[in-house]
Amino acid sequence: MTGKTSISKKLKPAAKRATATVRSRKKRTRSLEDVVGPEVYQVWVSMLRALVPEGRTHRLAPLLAAMLQYALIVAGERQDEDVGEGSVIQSLLDSTDVSEAEEVHDLLHDVVDCLFKDAHVQFRRTSARGEPYSIAEDAYQEYVHWFDMPWE
């Protein structure tokens, strides 16, 4: 059996559970699913469920930031729709006007929390020294500095 086959077999049940979870959960008021659609959202849930338990934060944070960047692109394409104040689309669009990770936290943390809950994984972690840290907080830093090029 090749490594590819065993990984595929391992991920299929996780993907099925993620799909069932997203479909069966009660509709929350704010979710990235409302922006990117159920198909993309289910893929994200499956990815987080498979990658977060053994993943390294310095690799997972840019992945989450990329998900938020993609959601922002979709939100930009949908900005002409009648979106209310406080909608996820509006929060994503507002996030382009901030320069601090804490401001991104204020705008988007509830939808990131929802994503991780749907994936049944935690974004909060504890270092070997017992210090708490967060994949989400690191991702907000990555999101804010997405277009920065320090070598320029």
N, C-alpha and C positions, 0 to 999 in steps of 0.2 A: 504494500500500500504506500503510495507516495505521500509526501507531506501535504501536498495540495488537497488530496482527497480527504485526509483526516481533518484538516482545517475546515474544509467545506462541510463535512459531516458535523463537526463541532458547532459551526455557526448557524446551520439551518434551524435547529431547534430554538436557538436564541432569537433568530429573526422571526420565527413563527410566534414566539411568546411576545416579542415586541409589538408585532402587528396586532395580536389579540389584546394586548394591554392598551394600546392607543385607541383601538376601536371600542373597548369596553369601558374605558374610564369616562366618568361624567365630564361633560364639557366644562372646562374652566373658563373663566372670563377672559384671561389673557394667556395666549399660547403662541409660540412661533408657528405652530401648525396652521393658524389662521392666515399667516403670511405666505409661507412656502408651500402649503398644501399637504395633504395627508401622505402622499407617496414619499416625498422628500423627507418629511418629518419622521416617518417610520424608518427610513434608512438611517437617519441620525440617531434615533433611539437604539436601533440595532448596533450601530457602530459604537456608541457609548457603552452599551451593555457588554459588548465584547472587548473593548479596549481599555476601559477605565480600571477594572480590577487589577490588572498587571502593568498598566501603562505608567509612564513617567510623566510627572506634571509638566516638565519643560517641553515635552512633546505634545501633551494633551491640550495645554493652554492655547497654542497656536491653532490647533484643530478647532477648538470651540470658537476662537476669534474668527476663524475663516467661516464657520457656520453663521456667525452674526454678520459678517461682511456680505455673505451671500443673501441673507435675509434682508439686509439693507438695500442691496441691488434690486431685489424683487419689490421691496417697499417703494423704492423710487419709481419703478415701473407702474405701480398701482397708486401713486400719490394723487392722481386725479379722481380716484374713487371717493365717494363720500365717507371719509374716515373721521370718526369722532375724536374729540380731545381725549387723551388717555388710551387710545387704541395702540396696539402693538406697532402698527405701521407708523403712527405719529411718533411714538417713542423712538423707533429706529431712526426716523428722519431727524428728530431732535438730537439724537446722539452724535450727529455730524457737527453740531455746534459746540460741543464740549471738548475740553482739553485735559480733563482729569479722570482717572479711572473711577474715582468715587462717584462722579456724576453719571458715568455709564452704569455703575451699580444701581444708582437711584432710579434710572430710567428702565433698565432691562433685567434686573436681578430676579424679579418674580417669574419672568418667562424662562430664564436659564434654570431656575429652581424647578420649574414645571418640567422642563426637558429632562433633567437628571432624575426627577421622581418617576417620570414615565419610563425611564431606562432602568429604574431600580438600582441606581448606583449613587454614591456620595461624591460631592465635589469637595467636601471638607476632609482634610487629612491631618495626620500628626507625624512629625519628623521623628527620626530615631532618637533625637534629644528630647522628645516630648513637646515640641513646639507646634502649635496649630498653624496650618496654612490652607490655601484653597485654590483648586484648579480654576474656579470661576474668577476669583480676584486676579489671578495671574492672566487669565484670558482677557479681562477688561483692560489691563495694561497693554497687552498685545493689540487689542482692538483700537485703542486710542492711538497707538504708535504704528498702525498698520502701514502707513505710507512713508514713515520716516526712513531715511537712509543715512545712518550716522557717518558713513565714509565720505559723504558729500560736504 
